[in-house]
C-alpha cells in the first residue's frame, strides 16, 4: 500500500449490508471502480461525502492484528455505522474491510498454524459480519509482505508464502459458512521491484496462481515503483519500461504498470482477476544535480510530495516549479532547480491513460490509493472511472 516515506505506512476501501439484502455482493461485479478510504481521514473527508455513485467498491483502511485477532481504532465503529447508512442510500456500492497495510504486523503469526488461522479469521468474521453487520460485503487482505520485502521490524518467515494461501482459504471457508449472499475476498498485492530488502519478486512472497484462483480479484498495486528504497529519483508509476532508467534490466522489465500486468499474467493470474492500481499521491526526491531536470539522479533524501490535492494547489504552476512529461513512462513530473526537488505524480491525463490501458487489456477494473488525495472536483477519480462507466 502507499507509503508516504520510505519508512512510513498507509491505507484503502469497499462496502456492505447483512440485515438487508446485499445487492452488490449477490453476484460479483463485472467491473471494479474502487478506492481505498483511510479511516483516519473521516474528520477531514466525511464518509457521507464519498462519491458512491461513481465507485463500485470502497475499501475501508485499515483493521489491524493484535494478539492474533482483528482489531480496529476506537472511532471505527462510528465509521462503520456511516458506511452502513451510505450503503442503504447507494445499494449498488460494495464495501470491503481492508486488513493490514504497510507497517501492519501480526500476519506471520496469525497465519502460522491451522489453529491460529482459524482463530484470527473467526475474530474478523465476528467483528465485521456479526457485530457490525450491515457495513461490509467482504474482506480485503493487505499483507505487506509475506517472506520478505516489508518493514524490517515486522516478523516474516519463509513459510509465509504458503501460509498466505492457507489464510485466504480459511477466510473463504468461514465467509461461506455465514450463508446468504457471496462475500467478496480480495487482496492488495505488490508490483514494485525494489523494497526494504532490495530487489523484490512478488512470486517469492505469494503463490500467485493459487491466489488468482482463490480470490474474487486482486488489487494490483501498480505504484510505489519509485520510492525511498530506489537508488535514484524516478517515477512512482511508469506505464512502460524506460530504457534510460538505470535500474538493472532484470528488475526494470517488470517495474512498470505494463511490466507488472505482464508478470502477473505469466504467473497464471487471469485478466478478469486483476484490478489496476493508480496513485493519487506523489513521490519526491532531494536530488544532487540538475541533470535531466532531476530525473534518474542520485539524491540525498526523499522529499514530501504529498497527494494530488496538495500538488495541484501548492506546486503546479507555482514559481520555481517546472512541469515535464515523459513520452515512454507516460507520466508527468515536476522539478524545482532552486530547491533541487524532483516530484513524480499523476494527473488527469496520466490517470486516464492508465485506465484506458486497463480497459483495453480486459482487466477487471481500476482502483486508487487513496480517495481523499483527490481534489474537490474529483478530477482524478473521474479520469480513472471514465473508461469503465
C-alpha positions in Angstrom: 0.0 0.0 0.0 1.0 3.6 -0.2 4.0 4.7 1.8 4.3 8.4 2.5 8.1 8.0 3.0 10.4 5.0 2.8 9.7 4.1 6.4 6.0 5.1 6.7 2.7 3.4 6.2 -0.8 3.8 4.8 -4.4 2.9 3.6 -7.6 1.5 1.3 -11.6 0.8 0.7 -15.1 -1.3 -0.2 -18.9 -1.5 1.4 -21.8 -4.0 2.6 -25.0 -5.0 4.4 -26.3 -8.1 6.0 -29.5 -7.3 7.8 -30.9 -6.1 4.5 -30.1 -7.7 1.1 -26.5 -7.3 0.0 -27.3 -6.5 -3.6 -23.8 -5.6 -4.6 -22.4 -8.9 -3.3 -25.1 -11.2 -4.7 -23.1 -11.6 -7.9 -19.5 -10.4 -8.3 -19.3 -7.1 -10.1 -18.5 -7.3 -13.8 -16.3 -4.2 -13.3 -14.4 -2.6 -10.4 -14.1 1.2 -9.9 -12.5 1.1 -6.5 -10.9 3.3 -3.9 -9.2 2.9 -0.6 -10.5 5.2 2.1 -8.3 5.7 5.2 -10.5 5.8 8.4 -8.2 8.4 9.9 -9.5 10.8 7.2 -13.1 10.8 8.3 -13.0 14.2 10.0 -11.5 15.9 7.0 -13.4 13.8 4.4 -16.6 12.5 5.9 -17.9 9.2 4.8 -21.1 10.8 3.7 -19.1 12.7 1.0 -17.8 9.5 -0.6 -18.8 9.6 -4.3 -20.8 6.4 -4.1 -22.5 6.8 -7.5 -19.1 6.7 -9.2 -17.5 4.0 -7.2 -18.4 0.3 -7.3 -16.1 -0.8 -4.5 -14.9 1.0 -1.4 -12.1 -0.3 0.8 -12.0 0.9 4.4 -8.4 1.0 5.6 -7.5 -0.5 8.0 -8.2 -3.1 10.5 -5.1 -4.4 12.3 -4.0 -7.6 14.0 -3.2 -7.7 17.8 -2.6 -10.9 19.7 -3.7 -12.9 16.7 -7.1 -11.2 16.3 -8.7 -8.4 14.3 -8.8 -5.0 16.0 -9.9 -1.5 14.9 -9.4 2.0 16.1 -11.7 3.4 18.7 -13.6 5.6 16.3 -14.0 2.9 13.7 -17.5 1.7 14.9 -19.0 5.1 14.2 -17.4 5.0 10.8 -18.9 1.6 10.2 -22.4 3.0 11.0 -21.8 5.7 8.5 -20.8 3.1 5.9 -24.0 1.2 6.5 -26.0 4.4 6.1 -24.2 5.2 2.8 -24.8 1.6 1.6 -28.6 2.0 2.3 -28.6 5.2 0.2 -26.5 3.6 -2.6 -27.3 -0.1 -2.6 -25.1 -0.8 -5.6 -22.0 0.2 -3.7 -19.8 -2.7 -2.4 -17.8 -2.1 0.8 -14.8 -4.0 2.0 -12.9 -4.0 5.2 -9.1 -3.9 4.4 -6.9 -5.7 7.0 -3.2 -4.8 7.3 -1.4 -2.1 5.3 2.3 -1.0 5.3 3.7 -1.3 8.9 0.9 -3.6 10.0 2.4 -6.6 11.8 0.9 -9.8 13.1 0.1 -11.6 9.8 3.0 -14.1 10.0 2.0 -15.2 13.5 -1.7 -15.2 12.7 -1.3 -17.4 9.6 1.3 -19.7 11.1 -0.8 -22.7 12.1 -4.3 -24.1 11.3 -5.4 -23.2 14.8 -4.0 -19.6 14.6 -5.6 -19.1 11.2 -9.0 -20.3 12.4 -8.8 -18.0 15.4 -7.8 -15.0 13.5 -10.3 -15.4 10.8 -13.1 -16.1 13.3 -12.3 -12.9 15.1 -12.6 -10.9 11.8 -15.8 -12.6 10.8 -17.4 -12.0 14.2 -16.4 -8.3 14.2 -17.3 -7.3 10.6 -20.2 -9.6 9.7 -21.9 -10.1 13.1 -21.0 -7.2 15.5 -21.1 -4.7 12.6 -23.5 -6.5 10.3 -24.7 -4.3 7.5 -21.4 -2.4 7.0 -19.3 -4.8 4.8 -19.6 -7.0 1.8 -16.3 -8.7 2.1 -12.7 -8.7 3.2 -9.5 -7.3 1.6 -6.2 -8.7 2.8 -3.2 -6.3 2.7 -0.3 -8.3 4.0 2.9 -6.3 3.1 4.7 -8.7 2.7 5.0 -12.4 3.4 8.5 -13.8 3.5 10.5 -10.6 2.8 10.3 -7.0 1.4 8.1 -5.4 4.1 9.1 -3.2 7.0 12.2 -4.6 8.6 10.8 -4.6 12.1 7.9 -6.8 11.2 8.1 -10.6 11.7 8.2 -12.7 8.5 9.1 -16.3 7.8 9.9 -18.5 4.7 6.7 -20.4 5.3 4.6 -17.2 4.9 4.2 -17.8 1.2 2.2 -21.0 1.7 0.5 -19.7 4.8 -0.9 -16.7 2.9 -2.7 -19.1 0.6 -4.0 -21.1 3.5 -5.1 -17.9 5.2 -7.1 -16.9 2.1 -8.7 -20.4 2.0 -9.7 -20.2 5.7 -11.3 -16.7 5.1 -13.2 -18.3 2.1 -14.4 -21.2 4.3 -15.6 -19.0 7.1 -17.2 -16.4 4.9 -19.1 -19.0 3.0 -20.2 -20.6 6.3 -22.1 -17.4 7.1 -24.6 -18.4 4.4 -26.6 -15.8 2.5 -25.0 -13.7 -0.3 -21.5 -14.3 -1.6 -19.0 -12.2 0.5 -16.1 -11.0 -1.6 -12.5 -11.9 -0.7 -9.7 -9.8 -2.3 -6.1 -8.9 -1.7 -3.8 -6.0 -2.4 -0.6 -7.4 -4.0 2.6 -5.6 -4.9 4.2 -4.6 -8.2 7.3 -2.5 -7.2 10.6 -4.4 -7.7 12.6 -2.5 -5.0 11.6 -3.0 -1.4 13.2 -2.8 2.0 15.5 -5.8 1.4 16.5 -4.6 -2.1 15.5 -6.4 -5.3 12.0 -7.9 -4.9 9.9 -10.6 -6.6 6.2 -10.9 -5.7 6.2 -14.6 -6.7 8.7 -15.3 -3.8 6.2 -13.8 -1.3 2.9 -15.2 -2.8 1.6 -18.2 -4.6 0.2 -16.0 -7.3 -1.6 -18.6 -9.4 -3.3 -20.1 -6.4 -4.4 -16.7 -5.1 -5.7 -15.8 -8.6 -8.0 -18.8 -8.3 -9.0 -18.4 -4.6 -9.6 -14.6 -4.6 -12.5 -12.8 -6.2 -10.0 -10.3 -7.6 -6.5 -8.8 -6.9 -5.9 -5.1 -6.4 -2.5 -4.9 -8.2 -0.5 -2.1 -6.6 0.9 -0.7 -9.8 2.6 2.2 -8.0 5.4 2.5 -5.4 7.9 1.6 -8.2 10.0 4.6 -7.3 10.3 5.1 -3.5 12.9 6.0 -0.9 14.2 2.4 -1.5 15.2 3.4 -5.1 18.8 4.3 -5.8 17.8 7.3 -8.0 15.0 9.8 -8.4 12.4 8.0 -10.5 8.7 7.6 -11.4 6.2 6.3 -8.9 4.1 4.5 -11.6 5.7 4.5 -15.1 3.4 3.0 -17.7 6.2 1.3 -19.6 9.8 0.3 -19.1 12.1 3.3 -19.8 15.4 2.3 -21.4 17.4 5.1 -19.7 16.2 4.0 -16.3 19.4 2.8 -14.5 17.6 0.0 -12.7 19.2 -3.3 -13.7 17.3 -4.7 -16.7 16.2 -7.9 -14.9 14.2 -5.7 -12.5 13.4 -2.8 -14.8 11.4 -5.0 -17.3 8.8 -5.6 -14.5 9.0 -2.3 -12.7 6.2 -0.6 -14.6 2.5 -0.8 -15.0 2.7 -2.8 -18.2 5.5 -5.0 -16.8 3.6 -5.8 -13.6 0.5 -6.8 -15.5 2.6 -9.0 -17.8 4.3 -10.6 -14.9 1.1 -11.5 -13.0 -0.3 -12.9 -16.3 2.8 -15.1 -16.7 2.3 -16.3 -13.1 -1.1 -17.6 -14.0 -3.4 -14.8 -12.8 -6.3 -14.3 -15.2 -7.1 -10.8 -16.6 -10.5 -10.7 -15.1 -8.9 -11.2 -11.6 -6.7 -8.1 -12.0 -7.7 -4.6 -10.9 -5.1 -1.9 -11.9 -4.0 0.5 -9.2 -3.3 4.2 -9.7 -1.8 6.5 -7.1 -3.5 9.8 -6.1 -0.2 10.9 -4.4 3.3 11.8 -5.5 6.9 10.8 -4.7 9.6 13.4 -4.1 13.5 13.3 -4.0 16.0 15.9 -3.0 18.4 15.4 -5.9 22.1 16.2 -6.1 22.3 17.6 -9.6 20.2 19.5 -12.1 20.9 17.0 -14.9 17.9 15.7 -16.8 15.6 18.0 -14.9 16.1 15.9 -11.8 15.1 12.6 -13.4 17.2 9.5 -12.6 19.6 11.4 -10.4 21.2 10.5 -7.1 19.5 12.1 -4.1 20.3 12.9 -0.5 16.8 12.2 0.9 13.2 11.7 0.0 11.1 14.9 -0.3 7.5 15.1 0.9 5.5 15.4 -2.3 2.1 15.0 -0.7 -1.1 14.0 -2.5 -2.6 15.3 -5.8 -4.7 17.8 -3.8 -1.6 19.4 -2.4 0.5 19.1 -5.6 -2.2 20.9 -7.6 -2.8 23.6 -5.0 0.8 24.3 -3.9 3.2 23.2 -6.7 1.7 23.1 -10.1 2.1 26.4 -11.9 3.8 28.0 -8.9 7.1 29.9 -9.2 10.2 27.7 -9.4 8.3 24.6 -10.4 8.8 23.3 -14.0 6.4 20.6 -15.4 7.8 17.9 -17.7 6.3 14.9 -19.5 7.9 11.6 -20.3 6.7 10.0 -23.6 7.6 6.4 -22.6 6.6 6.4 -19.0 3.5 8.4 -20.0 3.8 10.4 -16.8 4.4 14.0 -15.7 7.0 15.2 -13.2 7.9 18.5 -11.5 11.3 19.9 -10.9 12.5 22.8 -8.9 16.1 23.7 -9.8 16.5 26.1 -6.9 15.4 23.7 -4.3 16.7 20.7 -6.3 13.5 18.8 -5.7 12.1 16.2 -8.1 8.4 15.2 -7.8 6.8 12.3 -9.6 3.0 12.5 -9.6 -0.1 11.6 -11.7 -2.7 14.0 -13.2 -5.9 13.6 -15.1 -4.0 12.8 -18.3 -1.8 10.1 -16.9 -4.5 8.5 -14.8 -6.8 8.4 -17.9 -4.1 6.7 -19.9 -3.7 4.0 -17.3 -7.4 3.5 -17.0 -7.7 3.2 -20.8 -4.9 0.7 -20.7 -6.7 -1.4 -18.1 -9.9 -1.4 -20.1 -8.1 -2.2 -23.4 -6.3 -5.1 -21.7 -9.6 -6.5 -20.4 -8.7 -6.1 -16.8 -11.4 -6.3 -14.2 -11.2 -2.6 -13.4 -9.2 0.1 -11.7 -8.7 1.3 -8.1 -6.8 4.1 -6.3 -4.8 4.6 -3.2 -6.4 6.7 -2.0 -9.7 8.6 -2.4 -9.1 11.6 -0.1 -6.0 12.6 -2.1 -8.2 13.8 -5.0 -9.1 17.5 -5.4 -12.5 18.9 -4.6 -13.7 18.4 -8.2 -12.8 14.7 -8.1 -10.7 15.2 -11.2 -8.6 12.1 -10.8 -11.5 9.8 -9.9 -13.4 11.0 -12.9 -10.4 10.3 -15.2 -9.9 6.8 -13.6 -13.6 5.8 -13.8 -14.3 7.1 -17.3 -13.4 4.0 -19.4 -15.4 1.7 -17.1 -18.6 3.9 -16.8 
